[in-house]
Amino acid sequence: MARNPLLLMTRARPQSEAFVSDLVGHLGRTPDHLISPILDIHHKPVDIPDGVQAVLFTSANGVQSVRDPQPIRAICVGDTTAEAASDAGFSAISAGGDAEDLLMAALALLDPSKGRVIHVSGDIQAKDLSVAFQNAGLTYQNVVGYEAKPVALSPEALAAVAARSVVAPVFSPRSAKLLSGALNGLAGFDLQFVAISEAAADALGRPCKIASAPTRAQMVQSVGELL
């Protein structure tokens, strides 16, 4: 009897474990899975200064970098990040999508007269938001809250890819590009990719399934269909 595909998670371990937990709820069973983060997260403590009307988060990693969260508005790229911000003590709003959705939500909600906007991000950003905020008259400040350093796939992950059918979701253009590069030179593998967005799919550069919306719920649905 053929085994179900192996789920290969390459996000940071906390996010990978949370996604697997969501899949358990969706599937009614625990999928066979392996976690091999392709980025190593190094946090830099961030303090939110006075006079800030809102904080922007494009990742839950940014939320984890804030040393003393405050009950001010936090506009977050998606549901996972919004949940992390809410749990930390922010008044969180989910843009329900990608960086462009975050930008549109922020421009609709924020008032230039009510203080500056702090964006806590990683050292490498998929989209530069500064010009759009400046054009809208908002005072925008980007603060690097963490560095994401590439790491190699584990020997266990490489062995699994070579030996069996694997499903690999990718959640950002950068991680998609890194995963694709890590697989260069491997031949004959049976690996199905699921990308959270068109941008992630383009960075992957390989045939893949794209979630119908760049949300956690749609990624769970799309990945679950392959498991």
C-alpha positions as CSV (number, residue, x, y, z in Angstrom):
1,M,0.0,0.0,0.0
2,A,1.4,3.4,-1.0
3,R,2.2,5.9,1.7
4,N,0.7,9.3,1.7
5,P,3.1,12.1,0.7
6,L,5.4,13.6,3.2
7,L,4.8,17.2,4.1
8,L,8.1,19.2,4.0
9,M,7.9,22.4,6.1
10,T,10.7,24.9,5.5
11,R,9.4,27.8,7.6
12,A,10.8,28.6,11.0
13,R,9.9,25.9,13.5
14,P,7.2,27.7,15.4
15,Q,5.4,28.7,12.2
16,S,5.9,25.2,10.7
17,E,4.4,23.6,13.8
18,A,1.4,25.9,13.8
19,F,0.7,25.1,10.1
20,V,0.9,21.4,10.8
21,S,-1.5,21.9,13.7
22,D,-3.9,23.7,11.3
23,L,-3.6,20.8,8.8
24,V,-4.5,18.3,11.6
25,G,-7.7,20.2,12.2
26,H,-8.4,20.3,8.5
27,L,-7.6,16.7,7.6
28,G,-8.7,15.0,10.9
29,R,-5.3,13.3,11.0
30,T,-1.7,14.1,11.5
31,P,0.1,14.2,8.2
32,D,3.5,12.6,8.0
33,H,5.8,15.6,8.1
34,L,9.4,16.8,8.4
35,I,10.5,20.3,9.5
36,S,13.7,21.6,8.0
37,P,13.8,25.5,8.2
38,I,15.5,27.1,5.3
39,L,15.9,30.4,7.1
40,D,17.4,30.9,10.6
41,I,15.8,33.8,12.4
42,H,17.9,36.1,14.6
43,H,15.8,38.6,16.5
44,K,16.8,42.1,17.4
45,P,14.9,43.6,20.3
46,V,12.7,46.6,19.2
47,D,11.1,49.2,21.4
48,I,8.1,51.1,20.1
49,P,8.6,54.8,20.8
50,D,5.9,57.3,21.9
51,G,3.9,59.1,19.3
52,V,3.3,56.1,17.1
53,Q,-0.2,55.6,15.7
54,A,0.3,52.1,14.3
55,V,2.8,49.3,13.9
56,L,3.1,47.3,10.6
57,F,4.0,43.7,10.7
58,T,4.8,41.6,7.6
59,S,5.7,38.6,9.6
60,A,5.0,37.0,13.0
61,N,8.8,37.2,13.4
62,G,8.5,40.9,13.6
63,V,6.0,40.7,16.4
64,Q,8.3,38.5,18.4
65,S,11.0,41.1,18.2
66,V,9.1,43.8,20.0
67,R,10.3,44.0,23.6
68,D,7.3,45.7,25.2
69,P,4.1,45.3,23.1
70,Q,1.5,48.0,23.6
71,P,-2.3,48.0,23.0
72,I,-1.9,50.2,19.9
73,R,-3.1,49.4,16.4
74,A,-1.1,46.8,14.6
75,I,-1.8,46.3,10.9
76,C,-0.6,42.8,9.9
77,V,-0.1,41.2,6.5
78,G,-2.2,38.1,7.3
79,D,-4.2,36.2,9.8
80,T,-1.2,34.3,11.4
81,T,0.7,37.5,12.0
82,A,-2.4,39.2,13.3
83,E,-3.0,36.4,15.8
84,A,0.6,36.7,17.0
85,A,0.2,40.5,17.4
86,S,-3.1,40.1,19.2
87,D,-1.7,37.5,21.6
88,A,1.3,39.8,22.3
89,G,-1.1,42.6,23.3
90,F,-1.5,44.8,20.2
91,S,-4.9,45.8,18.8
92,A,-4.4,43.8,15.6
93,I,-6.0,44.0,12.2
94,S,-5.3,41.5,9.4
95,A,-4.9,42.7,5.8
96,G,-5.7,39.1,4.8
97,G,-3.1,38.9,2.0
98,D,0.3,40.0,1.0
99,A,2.4,43.2,1.3
100,E,0.3,45.0,-1.2
101,D,-2.8,44.2,0.8
102,L,-1.1,45.4,3.9
103,L,-0.2,48.7,2.2
104,M,-3.7,49.3,1.0
105,A,-5.2,48.6,4.4
106,A,-2.7,50.9,6.1
107,L,-3.3,53.7,3.7
108,A,-7.1,53.4,4.2
109,L,-6.9,53.3,8.0
110,L,-4.1,55.7,9.0
111,D,-4.3,59.5,9.4
112,P,-1.2,61.6,8.7
113,S,-2.1,63.9,11.6
114,K,-2.1,61.2,14.2
115,G,1.6,60.2,14.4
116,R,4.2,58.1,12.6
117,V,4.0,54.6,11.4
118,I,6.6,52.0,12.5
119,H,7.2,49.0,10.2
120,V,9.0,46.1,12.1
121,S,10.4,43.9,9.4
122,G,13.2,41.5,8.5
123,D,16.5,42.7,7.1
124,I,15.4,41.8,3.6
125,Q,11.9,43.0,2.5
126,A,9.9,41.7,-0.5
127,K,8.4,45.1,-1.1
128,D,9.6,48.7,-0.2
129,L,6.7,50.5,1.4
130,S,8.4,53.8,2.1
131,V,7.5,55.7,-1.1
132,A,3.8,54.9,-0.9
133,F,3.6,56.1,2.7
134,Q,5.6,59.3,1.9
135,N,3.3,60.0,-1.0
136,A,0.3,59.7,1.3
137,G,1.8,62.2,3.7
138,L,2.5,59.6,6.4
139,T,5.7,59.6,8.4
140,Y,7.0,56.1,7.9
141,Q,10.0,54.4,9.7
142,N,11.3,50.9,9.0
143,V,12.9,49.1,11.9
144,V,14.7,45.9,11.4
145,G,13.5,43.4,14.0
146,Y,15.2,40.3,12.8
147,E,17.7,38.8,10.3
148,A,16.7,35.8,8.3
149,K,19.9,33.9,7.4
150,P,19.7,31.0,4.8
151,V,20.6,27.6,6.0
152,A,20.9,24.3,4.2
153,L,18.2,21.7,4.1
154,S,18.8,19.0,6.7
155,P,20.2,15.6,5.5
156,E,16.9,14.0,6.6
157,A,15.0,16.4,4.3
158,L,17.3,15.7,1.3
159,A,17.0,12.0,1.9
160,A,13.2,12.2,2.1
161,V,13.0,14.2,-1.2
162,A,15.2,11.6,-2.9
163,A,13.2,8.6,-1.5
164,R,9.5,9.4,-1.6
165,S,6.6,11.7,-2.7
166,V,6.8,15.1,-1.0
167,V,4.6,18.1,-0.7
168,A,6.4,21.4,0.0
169,P,4.5,24.7,0.7
170,V,6.4,27.9,0.2
171,F,5.2,31.1,1.9
172,S,7.4,33.9,0.5
173,P,9.4,34.7,-2.6
174,R,12.7,34.5,-0.7
175,S,12.1,31.1,0.9
176,A,10.8,29.8,-2.5
177,K,13.9,30.8,-4.2
178,L,16.1,29.3,-1.5
179,L,14.2,26.0,-1.6
180,S,14.4,25.8,-5.4
181,G,18.2,26.4,-5.3
182,A,18.6,23.8,-2.6
183,L,17.1,21.2,-4.9
184,N,19.3,22.0,-7.9
185,G,21.3,18.9,-8.8
186,L,18.8,16.4,-7.3
187,A,17.3,14.2,-9.9
188,G,14.2,12.1,-10.1
189,F,12.4,13.5,-7.1
190,D,8.6,13.5,-6.8
191,L,7.9,16.8,-5.2
192,Q,4.7,18.9,-5.4
193,F,5.0,22.6,-4.5
194,V,2.3,24.9,-3.2
195,A,2.9,28.6,-3.4
196,I,1.1,31.2,-1.3
197,S,1.2,33.8,-4.1
198,E,2.1,34.5,-7.7
199,A,5.2,36.2,-6.4
200,A,6.3,33.1,-4.5
201,A,5.6,30.9,-7.5
202,D,7.7,33.2,-9.8
203,A,10.6,33.0,-7.3
204,L,10.3,29.3,-7.1
205,G,10.7,28.9,-10.9
206,R,9.2,25.4,-10.9
207,P,5.7,24.0,-11.7
208,C,3.5,24.5,-8.6
209,K,0.0,24.9,-7.3
210,I,-0.9,28.4,-6.2
211,A,-3.3,29.1,-3.4
212,S,-6.5,30.8,-4.4
213,A,-5.7,33.6,-1.9
214,P,-2.5,34.4,0.0
215,T,-3.9,33.4,3.3
216,R,-3.2,30.6,5.8
217,A,-6.7,29.1,5.4
218,Q,-6.2,28.8,1.6
219,M,-2.7,27.3,2.0
220,V,-4.1,24.8,4.4
221,Q,-6.8,23.9,1.9
222,S,-4.4,23.7,-1.0
223,V,-1.8,21.7,0.8
224,G,-4.4,19.4,2.3
225,E,-5.7,18.5,-1.1
226,L,-2.3,17.0,-1.9
227,L,-2.0,15.0,1.3
